[in-house]
Amino acid sequence: MASSLHPVVILDFGSQYTQLIARRIREMQVYSVIVPCDIAFDELARLQPLALILSGGPSSVYDPAAPRADPRLLQMGVPTLGICYGLQWMAQQLGGRVRPADRREYGLAQMEISAPSQLLAGLPSPLRVWNSHGDHIAQVPPGFSVTGRTENAVAAIENPGRRMYAVEFHPEVRHTDRGSDILRNFVVQIGGIRPNWFPRAFIEEAVERIRRQVGPADRALCALSGGVDSAVAATLVARAIGDRLACVFVDNGLLRQNEFERVSGLLRAQAHLNVRAVDRSARFLERLRGVTDPERKRKIIGEVFIRVFEEEARGLGDLRFLVQGTLYPDVIESVSVKGPAATIKSHHNVGGLPSDLAFQLIEPLRELFKDEVRRVGRELGLSGEIVERQPFPGPGLAVRILGEVTEERLRMVRQADAIVAEEIRAAGLDAKLWQWFAVLLPVSSVGVMGDARTYASTIAVRAVESDDGMTADWAKLPPEVLERLATRIVNEVKGVNRVVYDITSKPPGTIEWE
């Protein structure tokens, strides 16, 4: 279904940074969407793009298996920007030549602006840029001028007459100095695009889209988790179809300490949501007995959730639609839906869904990042306690217990997690952090407690800072905070004698351990 908002369209050739391009554009309050690089030309034209951006990718354009786009998109007459592989594909299609580089460029480089440039206007020279390419432009396409060079390669080209621009580096990553200014030059100065992406506009568009999908008589069931994503999704659907929406909050036995009772009350306080809370913890834990592989855990949890929702739907009448608070990071990590990107892990509500799903899915937040969802939640009038709630994985503590999930191991990680949360809040750090939690490792070690030898479990503490969950830095917690929480965990959580702190960023790690 095409949006009534005309977007900046990003064609995904498989770059790990494609979602960051969309994010940088949306930071300008301009609507952007990501589509597969091989999207049918007629479908692309129906989107009525205000501009096109061709992403990077891991392939070489001269490779027979390299991803391709329809070359007619270069004749659409809208401003077009190629990035890395996008530059190389554009150059090859327009009569230039690409070949393997004698000296590949990965990481930081200095770019000299070598000619007047609309794209690079107002930027200093040299400019520090972030590269990730093994090929380079050996011959520039006819009509293009070289506007930037690094020591080893052509770094920027443009043809203002054809409204075509391209860079060999990645302006979307934070490592490139003034990268957002480059993208802003393209979108605002060259494209003449004005802000059109606001929470209110998204809400109106989403509500209308949901009404078209559900129709005038059908009903829907929402899988509530208590987090901001599902609460915002449910509120949007409630605005669209009113009391034809029923919400279910399921205790899967994998929630944090006292969470089922607290969240049930919080959700029932939202007058617009018809919430039913059910305890199915024994069923989930029985299915997880003996399972240690993280992908199997996620798929089992996804399947059991769906079966529970199917049973609830039958009890409530004929509900054909299932509402989920799926976000863009869930999608991009679970399945390659846009371009040839790698699957990182199966989120229970995306790659973990069973093939015989009895529902049609409603996922109004599927193209949003977490901070965008929070802005939408505020616009919808949701309480601050819901909007600012820390992210919690759908599979719950199952992915914070490495190895088998048992009642005893759940007790240990719950108690440790509660201590971490208490100490983070007591130190006033919760507003600064994206997530903080405890992980139970399948590792035992020797310790000394009360002058006696112990051989007990290990807890890893994780705390990260992030804007959107797609990338994250480990949080530099004050030593006194680490000391307090480690001391409390060892003293208060029976069966634990060692605490370690995770100092891995994303990438290369993920935020959750499984």
C-alpha positions in Angstrom: 0.0 0.0 0.0 1.6 3.3 -1.1 1.9 6.0 1.4 0.3 9.4 0.8 3.6 10.9 2.0 6.1 11.2 -0.8 9.4 9.8 0.5 13.1 9.8 0.0 13.5 6.2 -1.2 16.6 4.3 -0.3 17.4 1.3 -2.4 19.1 -1.4 -0.3 22.0 -3.2 -2.0 22.9 -5.0 1.3 24.9 -2.6 3.3 25.0 -3.0 7.1 24.5 0.8 7.2 21.4 1.1 5.1 19.1 1.6 8.1 21.4 4.4 9.2 20.7 6.3 6.0 17.0 6.2 6.7 17.6 7.3 10.2 19.7 10.3 9.2 17.1 11.4 6.7 14.3 11.1 9.4 16.4 13.2 11.8 15.8 16.0 9.3 12.0 15.3 9.8 11.9 14.1 6.2 10.0 10.8 5.4 12.2 8.1 4.1 11.6 4.4 3.3 13.9 1.5 2.4 13.0 -0.8 -0.5 14.9 -3.8 -2.1 17.4 -2.8 -4.8 15.5 -5.1 -7.2 12.1 -3.5 -6.6 10.0 -3.5 -9.8 10.3 -0.1 -11.6 6.5 0.4 -11.7 6.3 -0.1 -7.9 9.1 2.3 -7.3 7.4 4.9 -9.6 4.2 4.5 -7.6 6.0 5.7 -4.5 6.5 9.0 -6.2 9.9 9.5 -4.6 11.2 13.0 -4.0 14.8 11.7 -4.2 16.6 8.4 -4.5 19.6 7.1 -2.5 21.5 4.0 -3.6 23.0 2.3 -0.6 26.3 0.5 -0.2 26.7 -3.2 -0.3 29.3 -6.0 0.1 29.5 -7.1 -3.5 31.5 -6.0 -6.5 29.5 -4.6 -9.5 31.5 -6.6 -12.0 30.6 -9.9 -10.1 27.9 -11.8 -12.1 26.0 -12.4 -8.8 26.1 -8.8 -7.7 22.8 -7.2 -6.8 21.2 -5.1 -9.6 18.6 -2.4 -9.8 16.5 -1.4 -12.8 18.6 1.1 -14.7 15.5 3.1 -15.6 15.5 4.6 -12.1 18.5 6.7 -13.3 16.1 8.3 -15.8 13.4 9.4 -13.3 14.8 12.9 -13.1 14.7 13.1 -9.3 17.9 13.9 -7.3 19.9 10.7 -6.9 22.8 9.9 -4.5 24.9 6.9 -4.7 26.9 5.7 -1.7 29.8 3.3 -2.0 28.4 0.3 -4.0 25.7 2.7 -5.1 28.3 5.0 -6.6 29.9 2.1 -8.4 26.7 0.8 -9.7 25.7 4.2 -10.9 29.0 4.8 -12.5 29.0 1.5 -14.3 25.4 2.0 -15.6 26.3 5.5 -16.9 29.4 4.5 -18.9 32.1 4.7 -16.2 34.5 1.9 -15.2 35.0 0.1 -11.9 37.9 -2.2 -11.0 39.5 -3.7 -8.0 41.6 -1.2 -6.1 45.4 -1.6 -5.8 45.0 -0.3 -2.2 41.7 -1.0 -0.6 40.2 1.5 1.8 38.6 0.4 5.1 38.2 2.8 8.0 39.1 6.4 8.3 40.7 8.4 5.5 41.2 12.1 4.6 39.3 13.5 1.6 40.4 16.6 -0.2 37.6 18.5 -1.9 39.1 19.0 -5.3 36.5 21.0 -7.2 33.4 23.2 -6.5 30.6 20.9 -5.3 26.9 21.2 -4.5 27.0 18.1 -2.4 30.1 19.1 -0.4 29.2 22.8 -0.1 30.2 24.4 3.1 32.5 21.6 4.3 36.1 21.9 5.3 38.9 20.3 3.3 40.4 17.9 4.1 37.5 16.1 5.6 37.7 12.9 7.6 35.5 10.1 6.0 34.7 6.5 6.8 35.4 4.0 3.9 34.6 0.4 3.4 35.4 -0.6 -0.2 37.8 -2.8 -2.1 36.9 -1.4 -5.6 37.2 2.1 -7.0 36.3 4.2 -9.9 38.9 3.8 -12.7 36.9 6.0 -15.2 34.3 8.6 -14.3 31.1 8.5 -16.3 30.7 11.1 -19.1 29.4 14.4 -17.8 30.5 13.8 -14.2 33.2 15.8 -12.4 35.4 14.6 -9.6 34.8 16.7 -6.5 36.6 14.7 -3.8 39.7 12.5 -3.6 41.4 10.5 -1.0 45.0 9.4 -1.2 44.0 6.2 -3.0 40.7 6.8 -4.8 38.0 9.0 -6.3 35.9 9.9 -3.3 33.1 12.0 -4.7 31.6 12.7 -8.2 28.6 14.7 -9.4 26.7 15.8 -12.5 24.4 18.7 -11.3 22.8 18.9 -14.8 21.4 15.4 -14.3 20.9 15.9 -10.5 23.2 12.9 -9.8 25.7 12.8 -7.0 27.8 10.0 -5.5 30.4 9.3 -2.8 32.7 6.4 -2.2 32.6 6.8 1.6 29.7 6.5 4.1 28.2 9.9 5.2 25.5 8.1 7.2 28.0 6.8 9.9 29.1 8.9 12.8 32.7 8.3 12.0 32.4 10.6 8.9 32.9 14.2 10.0 29.9 16.4 8.9 28.3 13.3 7.3 24.8 14.6 8.3 25.6 17.9 6.6 26.4 16.1 3.4 23.1 14.3 3.5 21.3 17.5 4.4 22.9 19.2 1.4 21.5 16.5 -0.8 18.0 16.4 0.7 17.4 20.1 1.5 19.7 22.1 -0.7 19.8 20.0 -3.8 16.4 18.2 -3.5 14.5 21.2 -2.1 12.7 18.8 0.3 11.0 20.4 3.3 10.2 18.7 6.6 7.2 16.4 6.2 7.7 13.6 8.8 6.1 14.4 12.2 4.5 12.1 14.8 1.1 13.5 14.0 1.5 12.8 10.3 2.6 9.3 11.0 -0.4 8.7 13.3 -2.9 9.9 10.7 -1.3 7.7 8.0 -1.1 4.7 10.3 -4.7 4.9 11.5 -6.0 5.2 7.9 -3.8 2.3 6.8 -5.1 0.1 9.6 -8.7 0.9 8.8 -8.2 -0.1 5.2 -6.5 -3.3 6.3 -9.1 -4.4 8.9 -12.2 -3.2 7.2 -15.4 -2.0 8.8 -16.4 -5.2 10.7 -13.4 -7.4 11.5 -11.8 -7.6 14.9 -8.2 -7.7 16.1 -6.2 -9.1 19.0 -3.1 -7.3 20.3 -0.2 -9.0 21.9 0.7 -6.6 24.7 4.1 -6.9 26.5 3.8 -3.8 28.7 6.6 -2.1 26.7 6.3 1.1 24.6 6.2 -0.7 21.3 3.1 -2.9 21.8 1.4 -0.1 23.8 1.8 2.4 20.9 0.8 -0.3 18.3 -2.4 -1.1 20.4 -3.3 2.6 20.8 -3.0 3.2 17.0 -5.2 0.2 16.3 -7.7 1.3 19.0 -7.9 4.7 17.3 -8.6 3.0 14.0 -11.2 0.3 15.0 -12.2 1.2 18.6 -13.6 -1.6 20.7 -13.1 -4.2 18.0 -9.6 -4.5 19.4 -8.9 -6.9 22.3 -5.6 -6.9 24.1 -3.9 -9.8 25.9 -0.9 -9.7 28.2 0.7 -13.1 28.7 2.8 -14.2 31.6 5.3 -16.5 29.9 7.2 -17.2 33.1 10.2 -15.3 31.6 9.4 -11.8 33.0 11.4 -9.8 35.4 10.8 -9.7 39.2 7.1 -8.8 40.0 6.6 -7.7 36.5 3.4 -9.5 35.7 1.5 -7.8 38.5 3.0 -4.4 38.0 2.6 -4.3 34.2 -1.0 -5.7 34.4 -2.0 -2.8 36.6 -0.2 -0.3 34.4 -1.9 -1.6 31.2 -5.4 -1.7 32.8 -4.9 2.0 33.7 -4.9 2.8 30.0 -8.7 3.3 29.6 -8.6 2.9 25.8 -7.2 -0.6 26.0 -9.4 -3.6 26.8 -6.7 -5.7 28.5 -6.9 -9.4 29.6 -3.9 -10.7 31.5 -3.4 -14.5 31.5 -0.8 -16.8 33.1 0.7 -19.4 30.8 4.1 -19.6 32.4 4.0 -23.4 33.0 3.4 -24.1 29.3 6.3 -22.0 28.1 8.7 -23.4 30.7 7.7 -27.0 29.8 8.4 -26.4 26.1 11.8 -24.9 26.9 12.9 -27.8 29.1 16.3 -29.1 28.0 16.7 -26.5 25.2 20.0 -24.7 25.1 20.3 -23.3 21.5 19.3 -19.6 21.4 17.6 -19.8 18.0 15.5 -22.8 19.1 14.5 -20.9 22.3 13.3 -17.9 20.2 11.4 -20.0 17.8 9.7 -22.1 20.6 8.7 -18.9 22.4 7.4 -17.4 19.2 5.3 -20.5 18.4 3.9 -20.8 22.0 2.9 -17.2 22.0 1.0 -17.6 18.8 -0.8 -20.7 20.0 -1.8 -18.9 23.2 -3.1 -15.9 21.2 -5.0 -18.3 18.8 -6.8 -19.8 21.8 -7.6 -16.4 23.3 -8.9 -15.3 20.0 -11.3 -18.3 19.8 -12.5 -17.6 23.3 -13.2 -13.9 22.4 -14.9 -14.7 19.1 -13.6 -14.6 15.5 -10.5 -12.3 15.6 -8.7 -12.5 12.3 -5.9 -10.0 12.9 -3.0 -10.0 15.3 -1.3 -6.7 16.3 2.4 -6.7 17.1 4.8 -3.9 18.1 7.4 -5.0 15.6 10.1 -2.4 15.0 12.6 -1.9 12.2 15.6 -3.2 14.2 13.6 -6.4 14.9 13.0 -6.9 11.2 16.5 -6.1 9.9 18.2 -8.4 12.4 15.7 -11.3 11.8 15.1 -11.5 8.1 16.6 -9.9 5.0 13.5 -8.1 3.8 15.1 -5.2 1.9 18.3 -6.3 0.3 21.0 -9.0 0.6 21.8 -8.3 4.3 22.7 -11.0 6.8 20.3 -12.5 9.4 21.7 -11.7 12.9 19.0 -13.5 15.0 15.4 -14.5 14.8 13.3 -12.2 16.9 10.4 -14.1 18.3 7.8 -11.9 16.6 9.5 -11.9 13.1 11.7 -14.9 12.2 10.3 -16.9 15.1 6.7 -17.0 13.8 5.3 -20.4 12.8 4.6 -21.0 9.1 0.9 -21.9 9.8 0.0 -18.6 11.4 -3.8 -18.3 11.6 -3.8 -14.5 11.8 -3.1 -11.7 9.4 -0.5 -9.4 11.0 -0.9 -5.7 11.8 2.5 -4.1 12.4 2.0 -0.4 12.3 5.5 0.4 13.7 7.5 -2.0 11.4 9.5 0.8 9.8 10.2 2.9 12.9 13.1 3.1 15.3 12.6 3.0 19.1 13.1 6.7 19.7 10.6 7.4 16.9 8.0 5.1 18.6 8.5 7.0 21.8 7.8 10.3 20.1 4.6 8.8 18.6 3.6 7.5 22.0 3.9 11.0 23.5 1.8 12.4 20.7 -0.8 9.7 21.5 -0.9 10.8 25.1 0.5 7.6 26.7 1.9 7.8 30.2 5.5 8.6 30.7 6.0 5.3 32.6 5.1 3.4 29.4 6.8 5.7 26.9 10.1 5.7 28.7 10.1 2.1 29.8 13.5 0.3 29.1 13.5 -2.1 26.2 12.9 -5.7 27.2 13.2 -8.6 24.7 10.1 -10.5 23.7 11.6 -13.9 24.7 12.3 -12.3 28.1 14.8 -13.8 30.5 15.2 -16.9 28.2 17.7 -14.9 26.2 19.4 -13.7 29.4 20.0 -17.2 30.6 22.7 -18.8 28.5 21.9 -22.5 28.3 18.8 -24.3 29.6 16.0 -22.3 31.2 15.0 -23.7 34.6 13.1 -22.3 37.6 16.3 -22.1 39.7 18.2 -20.3 36.9 15.3 -17.9 36.4 15.4 -17.1 40.2 19.1 -16.3 40.0 18.9 -14.0 37.0 15.7 -12.3 38.3 17.2 -11.4 41.6 20.5 -10.2 40.0 18.6 -8.2 37.4 16.5 -6.5 40.2 19.7 -5.5 42.0 21.2 -4.1 38.8 18.1 -2.0 38.2 17.9 -0.7 41.8 21.6 0.4 41.8 21.3 2.0 38.4 18.3 4.0 39.5 19.8 4.9 42.9 22.8 6.3 41.1 20.6 8.4 38.8 21.9 6.8 35.7 18.7 5.4 34.3 17.9 8.5 32.2 21.3 8.2 30.5 21.2 4.5 29.6 19.4 2.7 26.9 19.4 -0.7 28.7 20.8 -2.3 31.8 20.4 -5.9 32.9 21.9 -9.1 34.3 22.8 -12.3 32.3 23.3 -15.7 33.8 26.3 -17.5 32.2 26.7 -21.3 31.9 30.0 -20.9 33.7 30.9 -21.8 37.3 34.0 -20.8 39.1 35.8 -21.3 42.4 35.3 -18.7 45.1 35.7 -18.2 48.8 32.8 -17.3 51.0 32.8 -17.5 54.8 36.3 -19.1 54.7 34.8 -22.0 52.6 35.4 -23.0 49.0 32.5 -22.4 46.7 31.9 -23.5 43.1 29.0 -21.3 41.9 27.5 -19.4 38.9 28.6 -16.3 37.2 26.5 -13.2 36.4 27.4 -10.8 33.7 26.1 -7.2 34.0 25.3 -5.3 30.7 24.6 -1.6 30.4 24.7 0.3 27.1 24.1 3.8 25.7 22.3 4.1 22.3 20.0 6.3 20.3 18.0 3.5 18.5 19.3 0.1 19.4 20.9 -0.5 16.0 24.4 0.5 17.4 25.3 0.8 21.1 28.3 1.7 23.3 29.0 0.0 26.6 28.3 2.3 29.4 31.2 3.6 31.5 29.5 3.0 34.9 31.3 4.6 37.9 33.5 2.1 39.7 31.5 2.6 43.0 28.3 1.6 41.2 29.9 -1.5 39.8 31.3 -2.3 43.2 27.9 -1.9 45.0 25.9 -4.0 42.5 28.6 -6.8 42.4 28.8 -7.0 46.2 25.0 -7.1 46.5 24.6 -9.8 43.8 27.2 -12.1 45.4 25.8 -11.5 48.9 22.1 -11.7 48.0 21.7 -14.1 45.1 22.2 -17.7 46.3 24.2 -19.7 43.9 26.3 -16.8 42.5 29.9 -16.1 43.5 31.3 -14.0 40.6 30.2 -10.9 38.7 31.7 -9.7 35.4 31.0 -6.5 33.4 30.4 -6.6 29.6 32.4 -4.0 27.8 31.5 -5.0 24.3 29.9 -2.4 21.9 27.4 -3.2 19.1 28.8 -4.0 16.7 30.6 -6.4 17.0 28.3 -7.7 19.8 24.6 -7.4 20.1 22.9 -5.8 23.1 21.4 -9.0 24.3 23.7 -12.1 24.7 21.4 -14.4 22.7 
